[in-house]
């Protein structure tokens, strides 16, 4: 069988690399023989999945050495007919799964209704559904357990169905080097399930159901006989060529990745195309640049999920992060870096946990967290930026967190803006690009296991340099600081959480970050006589220059709200009385307040700098001071576009103004008019402020209404999901019943043809002697037509001279003893009438079967024979006389 061949090849391959001394014969006999591993193909389907499953099994070879498990969304209250239907499509034994059933090759196992299925130690395990109807994901559950059980001998297939069940399961199989397939969406009656898996890029092959068995067998067989480096000298050169092509096409080098990891991923791609050696794979890569992209994605190994290893996140929430906040009671802006973030689940998990810790904290300070999430894959970063995830995350994220941090959509969930704004996603190569620094948290999980020891020894000191004092380092379950244990101290023994230590003896600044890895060595530092300025002195000098020579200024938006202040502005601005208000019109001192409105409007409407000179402002002591204002609408950089930059500068007072008297009466009149205009402007501004507050209140009410509508929408979405699940189950039941109806119709046709071919008049009667069915010859005795079904037999006109037929039929039902009698007809025919009980499949008497065999010819022959006997007797009597 194929499984034995594969197992033999695996054993031969392992023993070829290293030889062991022979064991004693007695020791070999004492050891129990290992259980042989064989491939298991798991198929997930929902609505419309019966036809592709039947098409798949109709092309399965009987001795393939593979076990098959079928997981379909079934109605819990309906008896499954799937095993019976599949048995007609294949010669393999088909059985419904029972608890602890052992899996054997060349067999088909079908999940029973109202159960979750998993596999462990070669046995199928049943469990009560843990989730409510409408949210169960049995396909994901079994696929994940199969990936852990069989690894690269696991095969996952997704057929027709609604929803996205199976996508996360295929991802788990793909992470363990198993094979994943999906039905062509165009050939599926419901394309949602295969389309979801294909969109998530977790499918190796997209194929028609009837062609899948051949592809699976070919992959499992050929993938064990590839020529790997070490077996042929040319393979090493081919591997170097593949790495060179990847570096040239993607700009990323994999020379520092573990060789076994690279080989396994290359082997998978070769197996999919049935390429048996690397020498043949290299020209295929050259001719197909798209295959280089696929191999690049395969090598990146994007393994991630929300709240992976729950104990780690629980410790972060309950201990590590509260300690970080308690060390800064006045509040602080924290920074975190997550390299190799993949599609962002880990970054969003950290943001949610930090948000929860801050909400539960009773400290008075204001705390924020800026997360930098980076990855080498641009496609993964694009997906992470969108913040949209499928319905499958319900298995990793609690219902409370889903409600608090996500917005439910038609086909999944969308991260809320308050969480999304905490994260900055960027494409970065951690091996070659400079790191983020001054971090409080660094989360690098399950990346180091794919890198060789040399690169690991380079990254751990880099993490130490990037973290602040007492910063938190979070590594994967298989990662450790290695030889740099003096740089980090573990927080607990059960989690990979570490705190940064200050070790000045080993602390050094990474000075070389090549933008692209190559064979050239890093630049060598040459001696220089230039005197370098210490960083602190330079910072102090720059600060002194800003304080002494830069003017007082403020950055405003178009509404006058102050966004940033530079220099000393106390002579021109003062806090307004009452509720804190950072608007320039409320904070401007007397003499500037009304001129600012026109100046800002003019600056927004025109290009360039707008100036206003000769203004007079009084301080708290009543002293007058001359002021010149300038305003400019900013267009660069893009982040400041649309804002206004306002500058204050002191100016000498005019002599008349300094003495406090006006030049002439005309000026006094103009000043009075100006005061009146200012009062009118103040009144209009107060009205505008009132209107603004009313609009704000109305906006709050609308926001509250929107939240209520959103809550109602979530409830409707939940109801829709439940209805969709119920619809899938009903569709599956309907498909099974339709198949059953087709079978019954065929059996009915066979029985009808059989009865008519006997040319025996037969009438089937129920227990009330009503007509259930009759054959065509019966119409020659009873005047029957098609509409006479369900009518009493006594209502039908007949030619028989048999008035006791109904009474004898009732006696047969009572006594279960059949009756047989020869009965004449009114037109001279004779029939042998037999009345027998009608037995159902359950052995219940439910009527009688009356058959009429025409014996007219026999009766005529009998009469002729009797006549001839009488004539012979008469002749004999005459002779005797």
PyMOL commands that set and color helices and strands:
alter all, ss='L'
color gray80, all
select helices_A, chain A and resi 2-17+25-30+49-57+82-87+138-153+167-175+185-187+192-199+209-222+233-250+259-272+278-287+289-300+310-326+345-360+378-386+391-395+399-405+417-420+448-450+453-466+482-484+535-549+584-587+593-605+638-640+655-659+665-758+776-780+786-788+793-795+805-815+856-880
alter helices_A, ss='H'
color red, helices_A
select strands_A, chain A and resi 40-45+67-72+93-96+101-102+107-110+116-120+123-127+154-158+179-183+205-207+331-338+366-375+388-390+406-408+412-415+423-427+439-444+467-475+488-490+497-500+552-556+562-566+609-618+624-633+644-651+761-765+771-774+819-824+830-839+845-854
alter strands_A, ss='S'
color yellow, strands_A
deselect
rebuild
show_as cartoon
